[in-house]
Amino acid sequence: MNKLFFEHPILPLGALHCAIGLLAALVAYRKGYPLKRWLVIGLVGGTPSLIYAWTRPNLETDQS
């Protein structure tokens, strides 16, 4: 398994892409954005979605 995983660079790069996308979804979720939408954005976008999630402002929550 390890030999196959590292012989084809597309596999570890794809795994890294998905991990970064999941991180983007978590960042956006903690800022108040919907998780399902950001899971899709993160898994498709990878690194650009992480940068976008970091630059998004926190959503205002109505606690009155």
Predicted model as a PDB file, atoms N, CA, C, CB and O in Angstrom, pLDDT in the B-factor column:
MODEL        1                                                                  
ATOM      1  N   MET A   1       0.822  -1.200   0.000  1.00 56.00           N  
ATOM      2  CA  MET A   1       0.000   0.000   0.000  1.00 56.00           C  
ATOM      3  C   MET A   1       0.863   1.260   0.000  1.00 56.00           C  
ATOM      4  CB  MET A   1      -0.934   0.000   1.207  1.00 56.00           C  
ATOM      5  O   MET A   1       0.623   2.161  -0.804  1.00 56.00           O  
ATOM      6  N   ASN A   2       1.855   1.346   0.875  1.00 64.00           N  
ATOM      7  CA  ASN A   2       2.703   2.534   0.934  1.00 64.00           C  
ATOM      8  C   ASN A   2       3.472   2.742  -0.354  1.00 64.00           C  
ATOM      9  CB  ASN A   2       3.667   2.432   2.093  1.00 64.00           C  
ATOM     10  O   ASN A   2       3.663   3.874  -0.798  1.00 64.00           O  
ATOM     11  N   LYS A   3       3.919   1.634  -0.960  1.00 69.00           N  
ATOM     12  CA  LYS A   3       4.665   1.752  -2.203  1.00 69.00           C  
ATOM     13  C   LYS A   3       3.768   2.337  -3.294  1.00 69.00           C  
ATOM     14  CB  LYS A   3       5.226   0.379  -2.634  1.00 69.00           C  
ATOM     15  O   LYS A   3       4.205   3.210  -4.043  1.00 69.00           O  
ATOM     16  N   LEU A   4       2.548   1.880  -3.395  1.00 66.00           N  
ATOM     17  CA  LEU A   4       1.614   2.393  -4.382  1.00 66.00           C  
ATOM     18  C   LEU A   4       1.276   3.849  -4.096  1.00 66.00           C  
ATOM     19  CB  LEU A   4       0.343   1.547  -4.405  1.00 66.00           C  
ATOM     20  O   LEU A   4       1.157   4.652  -5.021  1.00 66.00           O  
ATOM     21  N   PHE A   5       1.123   4.189  -2.838  1.00 64.00           N  
ATOM     22  CA  PHE A   5       0.745   5.540  -2.460  1.00 64.00           C  
ATOM     23  C   PHE A   5       1.807   6.556  -2.862  1.00 64.00           C  
ATOM     24  CB  PHE A   5       0.497   5.613  -0.969  1.00 64.00           C  
ATOM     25  O   PHE A   5       1.473   7.657  -3.301  1.00 64.00           O  
ATOM     26  N   PHE A   6       3.084   6.201  -2.717  1.00 66.00           N  
ATOM     27  CA  PHE A   6       4.151   7.155  -3.005  1.00 66.00           C  
ATOM     28  C   PHE A   6       4.702   7.036  -4.418  1.00 66.00           C  
ATOM     29  CB  PHE A   6       5.265   6.975  -2.026  1.00 66.00           C  
ATOM     30  O   PHE A   6       5.445   7.919  -4.847  1.00 66.00           O  
ATOM     31  N   GLU A   7       4.370   5.981  -5.161  1.00 75.00           N  
ATOM     32  CA  GLU A   7       4.820   5.873  -6.542  1.00 75.00           C  
ATOM     33  C   GLU A   7       4.062   6.837  -7.443  1.00 75.00           C  
ATOM     34  CB  GLU A   7       4.653   4.444  -7.045  1.00 75.00           C  
ATOM     35  O   GLU A   7       4.620   7.356  -8.409  1.00 75.00           O  
ATOM     36  N   HIS A   8       2.814   7.074  -7.135  1.00 76.00           N  
ATOM     37  CA  HIS A   8       1.988   7.960  -7.933  1.00 76.00           C  
ATOM     38  C   HIS A   8       1.769   9.244  -7.148  1.00 76.00           C  
ATOM     39  CB  HIS A   8       0.635   7.289  -8.304  1.00 76.00           C  
ATOM     40  O   HIS A   8       1.007   9.248  -6.181  1.00 76.00           O  
ATOM     41  N   PRO A   9       2.418  10.331  -7.542  1.00 80.00           N  
ATOM     42  CA  PRO A   9       2.323  11.561  -6.734  1.00 80.00           C  
ATOM     43  C   PRO A   9       0.919  12.154  -6.695  1.00 80.00           C  
ATOM     44  CB  PRO A   9       3.280  12.598  -7.269  1.00 80.00           C  
ATOM     45  O   PRO A   9       0.634  12.996  -5.843  1.00 80.00           O  
ATOM     46  N   ILE A  10       0.044  11.737  -7.591  1.00 85.00           N  
ATOM     47  CA  ILE A  10      -1.304  12.297  -7.591  1.00 85.00           C  
ATOM     48  C   ILE A  10      -2.088  11.865  -6.344  1.00 85.00           C  
ATOM     49  CB  ILE A  10      -2.052  11.869  -8.861  1.00 85.00           C  
ATOM     50  O   ILE A  10      -2.949  12.608  -5.873  1.00 85.00           O  
ATOM     51  N   LEU A  11      -1.802  10.687  -5.813  1.00 82.00           N  
ATOM     52  CA  LEU A  11      -2.530  10.205  -4.632  1.00 82.00           C  
ATOM     53  C   LEU A  11      -2.218  11.016  -3.376  1.00 82.00           C  
ATOM     54  CB  LEU A  11      -2.201   8.745  -4.385  1.00 82.00           C  
ATOM     55  O   LEU A  11      -3.150  11.476  -2.717  1.00 82.00           O  
ATOM     56  N   PRO A  12      -0.947  11.211  -3.014  1.00 83.00           N  
ATOM     57  CA  PRO A  12      -0.704  12.028  -1.817  1.00 83.00           C  
ATOM     58  C   PRO A  12      -1.086  13.490  -2.016  1.00 83.00           C  
ATOM     59  CB  PRO A  12       0.756  11.941  -1.419  1.00 83.00           C  
ATOM     60  O   PRO A  12      -1.511  14.152  -1.068  1.00 83.00           O  
ATOM     61  N   LEU A  13      -0.940  14.003  -3.245  1.00 88.00           N  
ATOM     62  CA  LEU A  13      -1.345  15.379  -3.491  1.00 88.00           C  
ATOM     63  C   LEU A  13      -2.859  15.535  -3.398  1.00 88.00           C  
ATOM     64  CB  LEU A  13      -0.854  15.838  -4.858  1.00 88.00           C  
ATOM     65  O   LEU A  13      -3.348  16.552  -2.906  1.00 88.00           O  
ATOM     66  N   GLY A  14      -3.593  14.547  -3.860  1.00 89.00           N  
ATOM     67  CA  GLY A  14      -5.043  14.576  -3.737  1.00 89.00           C  
ATOM     68  C   GLY A  14      -5.485  14.504  -2.282  1.00 89.00           C  
ATOM     69  O   GLY A  14      -6.428  15.182  -1.874  1.00 89.00           O  
ATOM     70  N   ALA A  15      -4.798  13.677  -1.507  1.00 89.00           N  
ATOM     71  CA  ALA A  15      -5.115  13.579  -0.082  1.00 89.00           C  
ATOM     72  C   ALA A  15      -4.824  14.899   0.630  1.00 89.00           C  
ATOM     73  CB  ALA A  15      -4.316  12.436   0.571  1.00 89.00           C  
ATOM     74  O   ALA A  15      -5.597  15.323   1.488  1.00 89.00           O  
ATOM     75  N   LEU A  16      -3.720  15.546   0.281  1.00 91.00           N  
ATOM     76  CA  LEU A  16      -3.386  16.841   0.865  1.00 91.00           C  
ATOM     77  C   LEU A  16      -4.406  17.900   0.463  1.00 91.00           C  
ATOM     78  CB  LEU A  16      -1.982  17.273   0.438  1.00 91.00           C  
ATOM     79  O   LEU A  16      -4.789  18.736   1.281  1.00 91.00           O  
ATOM     80  N   HIS A  17      -4.845  17.868  -0.784  1.00 92.00           N  
ATOM     81  CA  HIS A  17      -5.863  18.796  -1.280  1.00 92.00           C  
ATOM     82  C   HIS A  17      -7.151  18.661  -0.457  1.00 92.00           C  
ATOM     83  CB  HIS A  17      -6.151  18.535  -2.785  1.00 92.00           C  
ATOM     84  O   HIS A  17      -7.740  19.661  -0.048  1.00 92.00           O  
ATOM     85  N   CYS A  18      -7.575  17.436  -0.220  1.00 92.00           N  
ATOM     86  CA  CYS A  18      -8.797  17.200   0.560  1.00 92.00           C  
ATOM     87  C   CYS A  18      -8.617  17.604   2.020  1.00 92.00           C  
ATOM     88  CB  CYS A  18      -9.203  15.725   0.477  1.00 92.00           C  
ATOM     89  O   CYS A  18      -9.547  18.131   2.631  1.00 92.00           O  
ATOM     90  N   ALA A  19      -7.440  17.367   2.586  1.00 94.00           N  
ATOM     91  CA  ALA A  19      -7.183  17.762   3.975  1.00 94.00           C  
ATOM     92  C   ALA A  19      -7.224  19.282   4.121  1.00 94.00           C  
ATOM     93  CB  ALA A  19      -5.819  17.221   4.448  1.00 94.00           C  
ATOM     94  O   ALA A  19      -7.766  19.794   5.100  1.00 94.00           O  
ATOM     95  N   ILE A  20      -6.663  19.997   3.168  1.00 94.00           N  
ATOM     96  CA  ILE A  20      -6.693  21.457   3.205  1.00 94.00           C  
ATOM     97  C   ILE A  20      -8.132  21.943   3.044  1.00 94.00           C  
ATOM     98  CB  ILE A  20      -5.784  22.056   2.095  1.00 94.00           C  
ATOM     99  O   ILE A  20      -8.539  22.909   3.690  1.00 94.00           O  
ATOM    100  N   GLY A  21      -8.896  21.278   2.190  1.00 94.00           N  
ATOM    101  CA  GLY A  21     -10.299  21.635   2.017  1.00 94.00           C  
ATOM    102  C   GLY A  21     -11.114  21.425   3.282  1.00 94.00           C  
ATOM    103  O   GLY A  21     -11.979  22.236   3.615  1.00 94.00           O  
ATOM    104  N   LEU A  22     -10.838  20.338   3.984  1.00 95.00           N  
ATOM    105  CA  LEU A  22     -11.527  20.105   5.260  1.00 95.00           C  
ATOM    106  C   LEU A  22     -11.154  21.172   6.282  1.00 95.00           C  
ATOM    107  CB  LEU A  22     -11.189  18.708   5.810  1.00 95.00           C  
ATOM    108  O   LEU A  22     -11.999  21.618   7.058  1.00 95.00           O  
ATOM    109  N   LEU A  23      -9.900  21.574   6.279  1.00 95.00           N  
ATOM    110  CA  LEU A  23      -9.473  22.644   7.178  1.00 95.00           C  
ATOM    111  C   LEU A  23     -10.189  23.949   6.843  1.00 95.00           C  
ATOM    112  CB  LEU A  23      -7.950  22.836   7.100  1.00 95.00           C  
ATOM    113  O   LEU A  23     -10.585  24.693   7.740  1.00 95.00           O  
ATOM    114  N   ALA A  24     -10.353  24.225   5.556  1.00 95.00           N  
ATOM    115  CA  ALA A  24     -11.084  25.426   5.138  1.00 95.00           C  
ATOM    116  C   ALA A  24     -12.529  25.369   5.632  1.00 95.00           C  
ATOM    117  CB  ALA A  24     -11.051  25.577   3.599  1.00 95.00           C  
ATOM    118  O   ALA A  24     -13.066  26.375   6.096  1.00 95.00           O  
ATOM    119  N   ALA A  25     -13.152  24.209   5.534  1.00 95.00           N  
ATOM    120  CA  ALA A  25     -14.528  24.062   5.999  1.00 95.00           C  
ATOM    121  C   ALA A  25     -14.617  24.290   7.508  1.00 95.00           C  
ATOM    122  CB  ALA A  25     -15.070  22.670   5.638  1.00 95.00           C  
ATOM    123  O   ALA A  25     -15.569  24.910   7.982  1.00 95.00           O  
ATOM    124  N   LEU A  26     -13.655  23.804   8.251  1.00 95.00           N  
ATOM    125  CA  LEU A  26     -13.656  24.005   9.703  1.00 95.00           C  
ATOM    126  C   LEU A  26     -13.455  25.469  10.076  1.00 95.00           C  
ATOM    127  CB  LEU A  26     -12.570  23.157  10.351  1.00 95.00           C  
ATOM    128  O   LEU A  26     -14.093  25.975  10.999  1.00 95.00           O  
ATOM    129  N   VAL A  27     -12.567  26.143   9.355  1.00 95.00           N  
ATOM    130  CA  VAL A  27     -12.334  27.569   9.619  1.00 95.00           C  
ATOM    131  C   VAL A  27     -13.613  28.362   9.360  1.00 95.00           C  
ATOM    132  CB  VAL A  27     -11.173  28.112   8.737  1.00 95.00           C  
ATOM    133  O   VAL A  27     -14.010  29.196  10.175  1.00 95.00           O  
ATOM    134  N   ALA A  28     -14.252  28.099   8.228  1.00 94.00           N  
ATOM    135  CA  ALA A  28     -15.469  28.822   7.884  1.00 94.00           C  
ATOM    136  C   ALA A  28     -16.597  28.496   8.865  1.00 94.00           C  
ATOM    137  CB  ALA A  28     -15.899  28.485   6.452  1.00 94.00           C  
ATOM    138  O   ALA A  28     -17.366  29.380   9.243  1.00 94.00           O  
ATOM    139  N   TYR A  29     -16.696  27.239   9.274  1.00 94.00           N  
ATOM    140  CA  TYR A  29     -17.738  26.836  10.221  1.00 94.00           C  
ATOM    141  C   TYR A  29     -17.568  27.548  11.559  1.00 94.00           C  
ATOM    142  CB  TYR A  29     -17.714  25.316  10.428  1.00 94.00           C  
ATOM    143  O   TYR A  29     -18.549  27.974  12.170  1.00 94.00           O  
ATOM    144  N   ARG A  30     -16.335  27.676  12.008  1.00 94.00           N  
ATOM    145  CA  ARG A  30     -16.087  28.370  13.277  1.00 94.00           C  
ATOM    146  C   ARG A  30     -16.388  29.856  13.191  1.00 94.00           C  
ATOM    147  CB  ARG A  30     -14.651  28.172  13.708  1.00 94.00           C  
ATOM    148  O   ARG A  30     -16.611  30.511  14.210  1.00 94.00           O  
ATOM    149  N   LYS A  31     -16.395  30.391  11.965  1.00 93.00           N  
ATOM    150  CA  LYS A  31     -16.746  31.798  11.766  1.00 93.00           C  
ATOM    151  C   LYS A  31     -18.251  31.983  11.594  1.00 93.00           C  
ATOM    152  CB  LYS A  31     -16.012  32.356  10.550  1.00 93.00           C  
ATOM    153  O   LYS A  31     -18.725  33.114  11.487  1.00 93.00           O  
ATOM    154  N   GLY A  32     -19.008  30.882  11.565  1.00 92.00           N  
ATOM    155  CA  GLY A  32     -20.453  30.973  11.520  1.00 92.00           C  
ATOM    156  C   GLY A  32     -21.083  30.639  10.182  1.00 92.00           C  
ATOM    157  O   GLY A  32     -22.288  30.828  10.014  1.00 92.00           O  
ATOM    158  N   TYR A  33     -20.313  30.151   9.228  1.00 94.00           N  
ATOM    159  CA  TYR A  33     -20.847  29.815   7.911  1.00 94.00           C  
ATOM    160  C   TYR A  33     -21.342  28.374   7.897  1.00 94.00           C  
ATOM    161  CB  TYR A  33     -19.780  30.029   6.819  1.00 94.00           C  
ATOM    162  O   TYR A  33     -20.901  27.567   8.716  1.00 94.00           O  
ATOM    163  N   PRO A  34     -22.261  28.030   6.970  1.00 93.00           N  
ATOM    164  CA  PRO A  34     -22.834  26.675   6.951  1.00 93.00           C  
ATOM    165  C   PRO A  34     -21.796  25.618   6.573  1.00 93.00           C  
ATOM    166  CB  PRO A  34     -24.007  26.616   5.973  1.00 93.00           C  
ATOM    167  O   PRO A  34     -21.053  25.774   5.604  1.00 93.00           O  
ATOM    168  N   LEU A  35     -21.762  24.541   7.359  1.00 93.00           N  
ATOM    169  CA  LEU A  35     -20.747  23.508   7.195  1.00 93.00           C  
ATOM    170  C   LEU A  35     -20.890  22.752   5.879  1.00 93.00           C  
ATOM    171  CB  LEU A  35     -20.813  22.537   8.347  1.00 93.00           C  
ATOM    172  O   LEU A  35     -19.893  22.522   5.194  1.00 93.00           O  
ATOM    173  N   LYS A  36     -22.102  22.363   5.513  1.00 94.00           N  
ATOM    174  CA  LYS A  36     -22.282  21.562   4.292  1.00 94.00           C  
ATOM    175  C   LYS A  36     -21.804  22.310   3.057  1.00 94.00           C  
ATOM    176  CB  LYS A  36     -23.751  21.172   4.121  1.00 94.00           C  
ATOM    177  O   LYS A  36     -21.125  21.739   2.204  1.00 94.00           O  
ATOM    178  N   ARG A  37     -22.152  23.566   2.964  1.00 93.00           N  
ATOM    179  CA  ARG A  37     -21.718  24.359   1.813  1.00 93.00           C  
ATOM    180  C   ARG A  37     -20.199  24.464   1.772  1.00 93.00           C  
ATOM    181  CB  ARG A  37     -22.344  25.762   1.858  1.00 93.00           C  
ATOM    182  O   ARG A  37     -19.593  24.344   0.707  1.00 93.00           O  
ATOM    183  N   TRP A  38     -19.582  24.686   2.933  1.00 93.00           N  
ATOM    184  CA  TRP A  38     -18.136  24.851   2.961  1.00 93.00           C  
ATOM    185  C   TRP A  38     -17.388  23.536   2.796  1.00 93.00           C  
ATOM    186  CB  TRP A  38     -17.724  25.504   4.247  1.00 93.00           C  
ATOM    187  O   TRP A  38     -16.230  23.542   2.381  1.00 93.00           O  
ATOM    188  N   LEU A  39     -18.017  22.417   3.108  1.00 94.00           N  
ATOM    189  CA  LEU A  39     -17.383  21.138   2.786  1.00 94.00           C  
ATOM    190  C   LEU A  39     -17.237  20.981   1.279  1.00 94.00           C  
ATOM    191  CB  LEU A  39     -18.196  19.967   3.366  1.00 94.00           C  
ATOM    192  O   LEU A  39     -16.197  20.535   0.794  1.00 94.00           O  
ATOM    193  N   VAL A  40     -18.266  21.344   0.550  1.00 94.00           N  
ATOM    194  CA  VAL A  40     -18.198  21.264  -0.916  1.00 94.00           C  
ATOM    195  C   VAL A  40     -17.177  22.255  -1.451  1.00 94.00           C  
ATOM    196  CB  VAL A  40     -19.583  21.533  -1.546  1.00 94.00           C  
ATOM    197  O   VAL A  40     -16.334  21.896  -2.272  1.00 94.00           O  
ATOM    198  N   ILE A  41     -17.246  23.487  -0.997  1.00 93.00           N  
ATOM    199  CA  ILE A  41     -16.298  24.511  -1.451  1.00 93.00           C  
ATOM    200  C   ILE A  41     -14.867  24.085  -1.133  1.00 93.00           C  
ATOM    201  CB  ILE A  41     -16.609  25.878  -0.792  1.00 93.00           C  
ATOM    202  O   ILE A  41     -13.978  24.215  -1.975  1.00 93.00           O  
ATOM    203  N   GLY A  42     -14.644  23.582   0.067  1.00 91.00           N  
ATOM    204  CA  GLY A  42     -13.300  23.196   0.477  1.00 91.00           C  
ATOM    205  C   GLY A  42     -12.760  22.011  -0.287  1.00 91.00           C  
ATOM    206  O   GLY A  42     -11.595  22.014  -0.686  1.00 91.00           O  
ATOM    207  N   LEU A  43     -13.585  20.990  -0.501  1.00 90.00           N  
ATOM    208  CA  LEU A  43     -13.090  19.805  -1.195  1.00 90.00           C  
ATOM    209  C   LEU A  43     -12.867  20.065  -2.679  1.00 90.00           C  
ATOM    210  CB  LEU A  43     -14.059  18.653  -1.017  1.00 90.00           C  
ATOM    211  O   LEU A  43     -12.034  19.403  -3.298  1.00 90.00           O  
ATOM    212  N   VAL A  44     -13.583  21.002  -3.252  1.00 92.00           N  
ATOM    213  CA  VAL A  44     -13.360  21.348  -4.655  1.00 92.00           C  
ATOM    214  C   VAL A  44     -12.208  22.340  -4.779  1.00 92.00           C  
ATOM    215  CB  VAL A  44     -14.640  21.935  -5.281  1.00 92.00           C  
ATOM    216  O   VAL A  44     -11.367  22.214  -5.669  1.00 92.00           O  
ATOM    217  N   GLY A  45     -12.173  23.323  -3.887  1.00 92.00           N  
ATOM    218  CA  GLY A  45     -11.222  24.421  -4.025  1.00 92.00           C  
ATOM    219  C   GLY A  45      -9.856  24.194  -3.416  1.00 92.00           C  
ATOM    220  O   GLY A  45      -8.870  24.735  -3.918  1.00 92.00           O  
ATOM    221  N   GLY A  46      -9.763  23.417  -2.356  1.00 90.00           N  
ATOM    222  CA  GLY A  46      -8.465  23.172  -1.722  1.00 90.00           C  
ATOM    223  C   GLY A  46      -7.872  24.429  -1.105  1.00 90.00           C  
ATOM    224  O   GLY A  46      -8.519  25.096  -0.297  1.00 90.00           O  
ATOM    225  N   THR A  47      -6.639  24.751  -1.486  1.00 91.00           N  
ATOM    226  CA  THR A  47      -5.907  25.873  -0.902  1.00 91.00           C  
ATOM    227  C   THR A  47      -6.592  27.224  -1.120  1.00 91.00           C  
ATOM    228  CB  THR A  47      -4.519  25.919  -1.475  1.00 91.00           C  
ATOM    229  O   THR A  47      -6.669  28.010  -0.175  1.00 91.00           O  
ATOM    230  N   PRO A  48      -7.097  27.534  -2.336  1.00 93.00           N  
ATOM    231  CA  PRO A  48      -7.785  28.826  -2.479  1.00 93.00           C  
ATOM    232  C   PRO A  48      -8.993  28.970  -1.549  1.00 93.00           C  
ATOM    233  CB  PRO A  48      -8.234  29.009  -3.915  1.00 93.00           C  
ATOM    234  O   PRO A  48      -9.285  30.070  -1.078  1.00 93.00           O  
ATOM    235  N   SER A  49      -9.685  27.879  -1.286  1.00 94.00           N  
ATOM    236  CA  SER A  49     -10.830  27.980  -0.375  1.00 94.00           C  
ATOM    237  C   SER A  49     -10.369  28.220   1.060  1.00 94.00           C  
ATOM    238  CB  SER A  49     -11.688  26.706  -0.445  1.00 94.00           C  
ATOM    239  O   SER A  49     -11.074  28.879   1.824  1.00 94.00           O  
ATOM    240  N   LEU A  50      -9.221  27.708   1.437  1.00 93.00           N  
ATOM    241  CA  LEU A  50      -8.690  27.983   2.776  1.00 93.00           C  
ATOM    242  C   LEU A  50      -8.330  29.458   2.913  1.00 93.00           C  
ATOM    243  CB  LEU A  50      -7.454  27.102   3.064  1.00 93.00           C  
ATOM    244  O   LEU A  50      -8.623  30.081   3.934  1.00 93.00           O  
ATOM    245  N   ILE A  51      -7.703  30.008   1.898  1.00 95.00           N  
ATOM    246  CA  ILE A  51      -7.357  31.426   1.930  1.00 95.00           C  
ATOM    247  C   ILE A  51      -8.626  32.274   1.981  1.00 95.00           C  
ATOM    248  CB  ILE A  51      -6.501  31.806   0.702  1.00 95.00           C  
ATOM    249  O   ILE A  51      -8.690  33.262   2.713  1.00 95.00           O  
ATOM    250  N   TYR A  52      -9.625  31.890   1.207  1.00 94.00           N  
ATOM    251  CA  TYR A  52     -10.889  32.624   1.193  1.00 94.00           C  
ATOM    252  C   TYR A  52     -11.582  32.524   2.554  1.00 94.00           C  
ATOM    253  CB  TYR A  52     -11.814  32.086   0.078  1.00 94.00           C  
ATOM    254  O   TYR A  52     -12.135  33.511   3.037  1.00 94.00           O  
ATOM    255  N   ALA A  53     -11.558  31.356   3.167  1.00 93.00           N  
ATOM    256  CA  ALA A  53     -12.186  31.187   4.480  1.00 93.00           C  
ATOM    257  C   ALA A  53     -11.484  32.039   5.531  1.00 93.00           C  
ATOM    258  CB  ALA A  53     -12.167  29.709   4.900  1.00 93.00           C  
ATOM    259  O   ALA A  53     -12.141  32.609   6.402  1.00 93.00           O  
ATOM    260  N   TRP A  54     -10.166  32.132   5.461  1.00 94.00           N  
ATOM    261  CA  TRP A  54      -9.422  32.960   6.418  1.00 94.00           C  
ATOM    262  C   TRP A  54      -9.755  34.436   6.278  1.00 94.00           C  
ATOM    263  CB  TRP A  54      -7.928  32.757   6.235  1.00 94.00           C  
ATOM    264  O   TRP A  54      -9.758  35.169   7.266  1.00 94.00           O  
ATOM    265  N   THR A  55     -10.040  34.883   5.040  1.00 94.00           N  
ATOM    266  CA  THR A  55     -10.278  36.304   4.826  1.00 94.00           C  
ATOM    267  C   THR A  55     -11.735  36.705   5.035  1.00 94.00           C  
ATOM    268  CB  THR A  55      -9.848  36.683   3.441  1.00 94.00           C  
ATOM    269  O   THR A  55     -12.040  37.898   5.054  1.00 94.00           O  
ATOM    270  N   ARG A  56     -12.643  35.740   5.191  1.00 92.00           N  
ATOM    271  CA  ARG A  56     -14.053  36.045   5.408  1.00 92.00           C  
ATOM    272  C   ARG A  56     -14.249  36.602   6.816  1.00 92.00           C  
ATOM    273  CB  ARG A  56     -14.929  34.785   5.192  1.00 92.00           C  
ATOM    274  O   ARG A  56     -13.601  36.148   7.759  1.00 92.00           O  
ATOM    275  N   PRO A  57     -15.147  37.589   6.962  1.00 90.00           N  
ATOM    276  CA  PRO A  57     -15.427  38.099   8.307  1.00 90.00           C  
ATOM    277  C   PRO A  57     -16.320  37.126   9.077  1.00 90.00           C  
ATOM    278  CB  PRO A  57     -16.096  39.489   8.231  1.00 90.00           C  
ATOM    279  O   PRO A  57     -17.007  36.290   8.489  1.00 90.00           O  
ATOM    280  N   ASN A  58     -16.293  37.251  10.380  1.00 90.00           N  
ATOM    281  CA  ASN A  58     -17.200  36.454  11.214  1.00 90.00           C  
ATOM    282  C   ASN A  58     -18.629  36.916  10.957  1.00 90.00           C  
ATOM    283  CB  ASN A  58     -16.836  36.581  12.735  1.00 90.00           C  
ATOM    284  O   ASN A  58     -18.876  38.106  10.762  1.00 90.00           O  
ATOM    285  N   LEU A  59     -19.572  35.972  10.957  1.00 86.00           N  
ATOM    286  CA  LEU A  59     -20.979  36.317  10.811  1.00 86.00           C  
ATOM    287  C   LEU A  59     -21.494  36.833  12.144  1.00 86.00           C  
ATOM    288  CB  LEU A  59     -21.811  35.096  10.327  1.00 86.00           C  
ATOM    289  O   LEU A  59     -21.142  36.319  13.206  1.00 86.00           O  
ATOM    290  N   GLU A  60     -22.321  37.842  12.071  1.00 73.00           N  
ATOM    291  CA  GLU A  60     -22.945  38.384  13.277  1.00 73.00           C  
ATOM    292  C   GLU A  60     -24.035  37.431  13.730  1.00 73.00           C  
ATOM    293  CB  GLU A  60     -23.522  39.809  13.026  1.00 73.00           C  
ATOM    294  O   GLU A  60     -24.827  36.968  12.909  1.00 73.00           O  
ATOM    295  N   THR A  61     -24.090  37.134  14.999  1.00 65.00           N  
ATOM    296  CA  THR A  61     -25.152  36.277  15.523  1.00 65.00           C  
ATOM    297  C   THR A  61     -26.118  37.153  16.309  1.00 65.00           C  
ATOM    298  CB  THR A  61     -24.571  35.124  16.421  1.00 65.00           C  
ATOM    299  O   THR A  61     -25.713  38.004  17.101  1.00 65.00           O  
ATOM    300  N   ASP A  62     -27.384  36.927  16.074  1.00 52.00           N  
ATOM    301  CA  ASP A  62     -28.417  37.700  16.757  1.00 52.00           C  
ATOM    302  C   ASP A  62     -28.745  37.027  18.078  1.00 52.00           C  
ATOM    303  CB  ASP A  62     -29.690  37.839  15.878  1.00 52.00           C  
ATOM    304  O   ASP A  62     -29.441  36.012  18.099  1.00 52.00           O  
ATOM    305  N   GLN A  63     -28.250  37.582  19.186  1.00 52.00           N  
ATOM    306  CA  GLN A  63     -28.442  36.979  20.491  1.00 52.00           C  
ATOM    307  C   GLN A  63     -29.360  37.819  21.372  1.00 52.00           C  
ATOM    308  CB  GLN A  63     -27.106  36.782  21.173  1.00 52.00           C  
ATOM    309  O   GLN A  63     -29.235  37.794  22.597  1.00 52.00           O  
ATOM    310  N   SER A  64     -30.274  38.556  20.765  1.00 50.00           N  
ATOM    311  CA  SER A  64     -31.159  39.403  21.576  1.00 50.00           C  
ATOM    312  C   SER A  64     -32.441  38.707  21.928  1.00 50.00           C  
ATOM    313  CB  SER A  64     -31.470  40.685  20.854  1.00 50.00           C  
ATOM    314  O   SER A  64     -33.291  39.284  22.605  1.00 50.00           O  
TER     315      SER A  64                                                      
ENDMDL                                                                          
END                                                                             
